[in-house]
Amino acid sequence: MYDHLGLKVGNLDASVRFYEAALSALGHELASRDDDGAGLGPPGAPALWLYRSKAPGRGTHVAFSAPDRAAVDRFHALGLKAGGSDNGKPGLRSDYSPQYYAAFLIDPDGNNVEAVCLR
């Protein structure tokens, strides 16, 4: 549905460290980086752009598709190690659907970031 997303961030280094670690579990990588921003996504196709801002966004929810439940688990563990805060441990969310397996983190700027596997 979307081609790319952009998030305003207050501390670009902290955000790159967080997203690069957490999204590596989903096969994503850092594709572009300069003093004002960074792009991450599948190899050769950055789709998440981080922009340095004096007024970062807060409260945005971004959900990333995971290939399997183990990737959701890795996303959560790596994101915590890279400075994210727990906002929901990996597990089934049967109130969403019977196969909805997800984990939630708060990124360095207060955004709710999710990895979800629907299998």
C-alpha positions in Angstrom: 0.0 0.0 0.0 2.8 2.5 0.7 6.1 3.1 -1.0 8.0 4.5 1.9 7.6 6.1 5.4 9.4 9.1 7.0 9.9 9.6 10.7 11.2 12.8 12.3 13.8 11.9 14.9 15.5 13.9 17.6 18.7 11.9 17.8 19.6 10.4 14.4 22.5 8.3 15.8 20.3 6.6 18.5 17.5 6.1 16.0 19.8 4.5 13.3 21.3 2.3 16.0 17.8 1.1 17.1 16.2 0.6 13.7 19.3 -1.0 12.2 19.4 -3.6 15.0 15.7 -4.3 15.3 15.0 -4.4 11.6 18.0 -6.7 10.8 15.9 -9.4 12.3 13.4 -8.8 9.4 16.1 -8.8 6.7 16.3 -5.0 6.5 19.5 -3.0 6.4 20.9 0.5 6.4 20.9 1.7 2.8 21.7 5.4 3.0 23.1 7.7 5.7 24.2 11.3 5.9 24.2 14.0 8.6 20.5 14.8 8.2 18.9 11.4 7.6 19.0 7.7 6.9 17.2 5.1 4.9 16.5 1.5 5.8 14.7 -1.4 4.2 15.1 -4.6 2.3 18.5 -4.7 0.4 18.5 -2.1 -2.3 15.0 -0.8 -1.5 15.0 1.6 1.5 11.4 2.3 2.6 11.8 3.8 6.1 13.5 7.2 6.1 14.6 8.8 9.3 15.0 12.6 9.3 16.8 14.7 11.9 14.4 17.2 13.4 14.3 19.6 16.3 10.6 18.6 16.7 10.6 14.8 16.4 7.2 13.0 16.0 5.8 11.1 18.9 3.2 8.4 19.1 3.4 7.2 15.5 2.7 3.5 15.1 4.6 1.5 12.4 4.2 -2.2 11.9 6.7 -4.3 9.9 5.9 -7.6 8.4 8.0 -10.5 9.7 8.7 -13.7 7.8 8.2 -15.9 10.8 7.6 -15.8 14.6 11.3 -16.3 15.3 12.0 -13.0 13.4 9.5 -11.3 15.7 11.3 -12.6 18.7 14.7 -11.4 17.3 13.2 -8.0 16.4 12.1 -7.5 20.1 15.4 -8.8 21.6 17.7 -6.8 19.3 15.5 -3.6 19.6 15.8 -3.8 23.4 19.5 -4.1 23.2 19.7 -1.1 20.9 17.9 1.3 23.2 14.2 0.5 22.6 11.7 0.0 25.4 9.4 -2.9 25.7 5.8 -2.2 24.7 4.6 -5.7 24.4 6.6 -8.9 24.5 6.4 -11.4 21.6 3.3 -13.5 21.6 -0.1 -14.2 20.1 -2.6 -11.4 20.0 -5.7 -13.5 19.6 -7.9 -10.4 20.1 -6.5 -9.2 16.7 -6.8 -12.6 15.0 -6.0 -16.2 15.9 -2.6 -16.1 14.0 -1.5 -12.6 14.9 2.0 -13.0 16.5 3.6 -9.7 17.3 6.0 -7.7 19.5 6.0 -4.0 20.3 8.8 -1.6 21.1 9.0 2.1 21.8 11.8 3.7 19.7 14.1 6.4 21.0 11.6 9.1 20.0 8.5 7.5 21.6 7.0 5.8 18.5 5.3 2.5 18.8 7.1 0.0 16.5 5.8 -3.5 15.8 6.9 -6.6 14.1 4.1 -9.0 13.1 3.8 -12.4 11.6 0.4 -13.6 10.5 1.3 -17.3 10.2 
